[in-house]
Amino acid sequence: MTARTKSALILLVTLAVGILIGSLATSAVINHRMEQLAELRRPTGFSLMLERVIRPQDEAQREQIRAILEEAGARMAELRRSHFTELKAIIDSTRARLNPILTPEQRQRLETWFSRDRERLKTGRWRRHPGVDRAHPPASPPDSLPER
């Protein structure tokens, strides 16, 4: 093995290790951020996160701050629930309006997408482009809009 070959091999291995470390670090950062966002959705998540940001000076201040933040958190949770209900109503009416004009195959794809959506909502696992199978894209005419 010549010195040139060894140098190229070392360079390639270094590059591969760097890519691997970068990918793992990026994944860890994204997962940590997603956990922080999930914490905000919990009933007391808003209160706890802002309390950590504020850092109360003593227990008396902590209690005053907590009372205000918990009230705000409860109001936000109620708003989130009402918006979810409204969003679900819009989705249901859209599905009802689409059903008569879709082919059986299109209806099946839509139902599959919605069932995956419900499962992701339950588990909290969201993909970047839900419902899109990149390995087997649907056949579509060139002038149609691409799937998201």
C-alpha positions as CSV (number, residue, x, y, z in Angstrom):
1,M,0.0,0.0,0.0
2,T,1.5,3.3,-1.1
3,A,1.6,6.4,1.0
4,R,-0.9,8.1,-1.3
5,T,-3.4,5.2,-0.9
6,K,-2.9,5.3,2.9
7,S,-3.5,9.0,3.0
8,A,-6.7,8.7,0.8
9,L,-8.0,5.9,3.0
10,I,-7.3,7.9,6.2
11,L,-9.0,10.9,4.7
12,L,-12.1,8.9,3.7
13,V,-12.4,7.2,7.1
14,T,-12.1,10.6,8.8
15,L,-14.8,11.9,6.6
16,A,-17.1,9.0,7.3
17,V,-16.5,9.3,11.0
18,G,-17.2,13.0,10.9
19,I,-20.5,12.4,9.0
20,L,-21.6,9.8,11.4
21,I,-20.8,11.9,14.5
22,G,-22.5,14.9,12.9
23,S,-25.6,12.8,12.1
24,L,-25.8,11.5,15.6
25,A,-25.3,14.9,17.2
26,T,-28.0,16.4,15.0
27,S,-30.4,13.6,15.9
28,A,-29.7,14.1,19.6
29,V,-30.4,17.9,19.3
30,I,-33.6,17.4,17.4
31,N,-34.8,14.7,19.8
32,H,-34.1,17.0,22.8
33,R,-36.0,19.9,21.2
34,M,-38.9,17.6,20.4
35,E,-39.0,16.5,24.1
36,Q,-39.0,20.2,25.1
37,L,-41.9,20.9,22.8
38,A,-43.8,17.8,24.1
39,E,-43.3,19.1,27.6
40,L,-45.0,22.3,26.7
41,R,-48.1,20.4,25.7
42,R,-48.5,18.8,29.1
43,P,-50.9,20.5,31.5
44,T,-48.1,21.8,33.7
45,G,-45.4,22.1,31.1
46,F,-45.9,25.8,30.4
47,S,-45.6,26.6,34.1
48,L,-42.6,24.5,34.7
49,M,-40.7,25.7,31.7
50,L,-41.3,29.4,32.4
51,E,-40.5,28.8,36.1
52,R,-37.1,27.5,35.1
53,V,-36.5,30.5,32.9
54,I,-37.6,33.0,35.6
55,R,-35.7,31.3,38.4
56,P,-37.7,32.5,41.4
57,Q,-35.6,34.1,44.2
58,D,-37.4,32.4,47.1
59,E,-40.4,30.2,47.9
60,A,-42.9,33.0,48.3
61,Q,-42.1,34.4,44.9
62,R,-42.2,30.9,43.5
63,E,-45.7,30.4,44.8
64,Q,-46.9,33.7,43.3
65,I,-45.3,33.0,40.0
66,R,-46.6,29.4,39.9
67,A,-50.2,30.5,40.6
68,I,-50.0,33.0,37.6
69,L,-48.3,30.5,35.3
70,E,-50.7,27.6,36.2
71,E,-53.7,29.8,35.4
72,A,-52.2,30.8,32.1
73,G,-51.3,27.2,31.4
74,A,-54.9,26.1,32.1
75,R,-56.2,28.8,29.7
76,M,-53.8,27.7,27.0
77,A,-54.8,24.1,27.4
78,E,-58.4,25.0,27.0
79,L,-57.6,27.0,23.9
80,R,-55.6,24.1,22.5
81,R,-58.6,21.7,23.1
82,S,-61.1,24.1,21.5
83,H,-58.9,24.6,18.5
84,F,-58.3,20.9,18.1
85,T,-62.1,20.4,18.1
86,E,-62.5,23.0,15.4
87,L,-59.7,21.6,13.4
88,K,-61.2,18.1,13.6
89,A,-64.5,19.5,12.4
90,I,-62.9,21.1,9.4
91,I,-61.0,17.9,8.5
92,D,-64.2,15.8,8.9
93,S,-66.2,18.2,6.7
94,T,-63.4,18.2,4.1
95,R,-63.3,14.4,4.0
96,A,-67.1,14.3,3.6
97,R,-66.9,16.8,0.6
98,L,-64.0,14.9,-1.0
99,N,-65.5,11.4,-0.7
100,P,-68.1,11.7,-3.6
101,I,-65.5,12.9,-6.1
102,L,-62.7,10.5,-5.2
103,T,-62.1,7.1,-6.7
104,P,-62.1,4.0,-4.4
105,E,-58.3,3.9,-4.7
106,Q,-58.0,7.6,-3.7
107,R,-60.4,7.2,-0.8
108,Q,-58.3,4.2,0.4
109,R,-55.1,6.3,0.2
110,L,-56.8,9.1,2.1
111,E,-58.1,6.7,4.8
112,T,-54.6,5.2,5.1
113,W,-53.1,8.6,5.6
114,F,-55.7,9.6,8.2
115,S,-55.2,6.3,10.1
116,R,-51.4,6.9,10.1
117,D,-52.1,10.5,11.3
118,R,-54.2,9.2,14.2
119,E,-51.5,6.8,15.1
120,R,-48.8,9.5,15.0
121,L,-51.0,11.7,17.1
122,K,-51.3,8.9,19.8
123,T,-47.6,8.0,19.8
124,G,-46.2,11.5,19.1
125,R,-44.1,10.2,16.3
126,W,-44.2,12.5,13.3
127,R,-42.3,12.1,10.1
128,R,-41.1,15.1,8.1
129,H,-43.5,14.3,5.2
130,P,-46.3,12.1,6.7
131,G,-48.1,9.9,4.3
132,V,-45.6,10.1,1.5
133,D,-43.9,6.9,0.4
134,R,-40.7,8.1,-1.2
135,A,-39.7,4.6,-2.3
136,H,-42.9,4.1,-4.2
137,P,-44.3,7.5,-5.3
138,P,-47.8,7.4,-6.9
139,A,-48.1,7.5,-10.6
140,S,-49.3,11.0,-11.6
141,P,-49.4,13.0,-14.7
142,P,-46.5,15.5,-15.1
143,D,-48.8,18.5,-14.9
144,S,-50.3,17.5,-11.5
145,L,-49.2,18.9,-8.2
146,P,-46.6,16.8,-6.4
147,E,-47.6,15.2,-3.1
148,R,-46.3,16.8,0.1
